[in-house]
Structure formats: structure tokens, C-alpha cells
Amino acid sequence: MGNTAGLVLAAGAGRRFGQPKALVQYDGESLLDRAVATLRNGGCRQVLAVLGAGAEQALSAATEAFTPVLNRRWGQGLSTSLKAGLAAVPARYDGVVVTLVDQPRVEAEAVRLLIAAAAEGATVAIATYAGRRGHPMYFAREHLDGIAEGATGDRGARDFIAANPDLVREIACPGDPIDVDTPADLAALQHPSPA
């Protein structure tokens, strides 16, 4: 399946939700455990998770195995988590698949498809859903420094991607990248309205 690591960004306080989203329960498991399992089941050989707010609770509650990366600067935006996570990816990996903790409908098949694209030569691969870009995203090791340098505030890899459109391979994926930002979002996923 390739020599790829996985990275979950899970450091935020989840202010709109009322608690760190890494701790939120969905379908009998935490969003953190779910994201870690998605990456592992998709073919990532090692999964790292960037923790910040509620890190101790998240670590003690986790049932999935992952390598924790502590981001003490999590309050300064998503970019600090991305930088910490990319810097922690062991040198033995050729690239990394990055996902967000608050998207529980992302599927392992999306991760598999990105890793397959990397095996075919893609150095930046982005999952798309009905033609719209989302997560997860794959980045080859050769781009990690450039992505980290361009990440600021709550802007992660966006500026690097915008500056290098020729590198990007879009991969149509199954699943749904919907964000769980509030308790109402979670309730809507667990109890969808009848069509």
C-alpha cells in the first residue's frame, strides 16, 4: 500500500461544539479514534495525531493506537497543528495523508485511493466529493517543508496548493466530508431528517 504515514489534526478546543472535538462521541467511538482508524484501515503504516486542547483526556480515552504530537500553540490556528504534525512525520515515510478529526464520514477508501495515486506518481493528491475538494489530502515528503512554510493562522496547505496547481491530482472519493462543528451537526448526522 505504499510507505505512507497518516496525520490527524485534532488539537482545537471545539468552542462552537462546547468541548474538544477529539473527545466527541459518534456512533459509539470518539471522533479521534474514528479518524485514526480511518487512516490505518486506508493503508497508513503509522498514524500520528496532533493534540492540544484536552490532550490528556484524549490520550487517556483513546482506544486506537497512534503517535501523539502535542501542539502547545493550538490556540494560534490550524497552521500550528499542521506544522507540528508534518515536522513529526518520521523520515522513513515517503509521504503523509492528512485528515481532520471533525469529519467522521470520511472513509478509509478515500485514504486508499490517495495512497494509490501516490504510488502512481502523484506528489499532491486531494480527495474530491461531487467535484469539490476536501479531506483527506496526500503530500509527498518533498513538499512538507514548503507546505509548513506557507501555513499561517487557520490556513493550512491552502496557499501551497494554490501556488502549485500543476502538482495537484484530484481524486474522486466516496463518503461525505461534512464537518461536525456543533452538537446540532452531530445530531443531524446521527438522526438524519427523512427525505
N, C-alpha and C positions, 0 to 999 in steps of 0.2 A: 504493500500500500504506500510505499514511499517512506522517506526518512523525515517525517513531519511532526512538529510539536503542536500542541493546542494551547490557546490562551483565552481565558475568560476574564473579562473586565467586570469586576464585582465590588468596587470599593465605595460607591456612592452611599449617601445617607438615606436616599429614598424619601426626601422631605414630603413630596406630594403623596407618597404612599403611607407615611407615618412610621416607617421603620426601614432599615437597610433591606434592599430587595434580595440580597443574598440569603436572607432569613425567611423570606416569604414562602409559604407552602402552596403548592399547586399539584393537584392530582396525587396527593399522598407523599410528596417529596419536596424538598426545598428547591427554589429556583437555582441555587448554586449547584446542588447535587445533579439536577437535571441537565444543566449546561455542561458540567464536567462529563457526565455520561454520554451526552450527545457527541462531544468531541472524541472521546475514547471509542465509542461504537462506530464513529465515522472513520477511524483509522489513525488517529493521532497516537503516537507511541508514548508520549508523556504529556500530561496536561498540567499547566500552571494556571493559578487563579490569583488575580490581584485583589487584595482585600484592603479595606481601610476602615470605614465606619462599621462598628460591630464586628471587627475582625476576630476577636477572641470568641464571641458567641458563634460566629460562622464556623470557626475551626472546631469548636467542641461539638457542634451539632452535625457536622458533615459526616456522611456515611460513604461517600465516594472518595477514592484516593486521588490526591492531587498535590502538586508542589505549591505551597503558599508563597506569595510575594507581597510583602507589606508595603503599602504606599502611605506614608505619613502625611503626604501633601495632597491627599484625595480632595480636600475642600477647594483646591485651586483648579479643578476641572478634569474632564476625561483625559486630556492630553497627558497629565501626570501619571495616570494609571497605564496608559499605552506605553509611555516611555519606560516606566519601571518594568512592565511586563516584557517588552522587547529586549531590554538590557539583560533580563534574566534567562532568556532562552539559551539553553546550553549550546555550545559551539558545534556539537556533533550533529545538530539538525540542519537540514538544507533550507527549511522554511517553517512558517508557522501559520496556522489557521486561527484567526481572531474572531471571537463571538462576544455577545453581550449577555449579561446574566438575566436581563428582564425580557427576553424573547423566548418563552417556553414552547412555542410552536415551531421553532427551527428544528429541522430533522437531521438525523445522522446521515441520511442520504445526501444532503447538501454538502456536508463535510467530505463525504466520499467523492462527490463529483468535483470538488475543488482540488482535492489531492490528485485525482486522475488528470485534471487539466495541468497541474504542476508536472506530473510525470511525462506529459506530452510537450513540455517546454514553457508553459506559462510561468511568468515570474510575478504577476499580479493577477489574481482571479477573484471576481466578485460575484456572489450569488445574486440572481435577479428573480423577482416574483412578478409575473404578469408584466414583464418588461421594465420593472422598476428595481433599481439597485438597493441592496440591503446587506444584511449579515447572514452568514459568516463571510470573511474575506481571507484570501491566502496571499502571503507575501514571502517571496524568496529572500534568503539571508542577505543577498547582495543589496537589497533595498532597505533593510531595517534601520541603518543609521540615517539614511535620508528621510525616512518616514518620521523617525524620532525628532530629527532636527526641525522638521516642518510643523510638528504638532504644537499647538498653543491653546490655552484655555480649554474650551469644550470642543475644539476642533481636533480630531484625531488624525487620521490618514487623509482627510478630505483634500487638503492643499497639495499633498504629494500626488494624489490621484489626478487632480485637476491639471497639474503641471506636466503629467506624463501620460496623456491619453493613449499613446501608441503602445504602452506596456499592458494596458488593461484588457483582460479577456472576461467577458460577461458569460456567466454560466446559469442557464435556466434551471431552477431548483423547485422541488416540491416543498410543501409546508407553507407557513404563514409567519412573516417576521413581525407581527404585531407586538408593540411594546406594552408591558404591564406597568403603567405609571401610577395608577391609583387603585384603591380597593374596588372601585366600580369597574375598572378594566378587567380585573381578575374575576369578578363575579360574572361579567359578560362572557368570558371565556369558559367558565365552569358551567354556566347555565344560559346558553345562547337563546335568544328570542326565537320563537317559531317563525319560519319564513312565511 
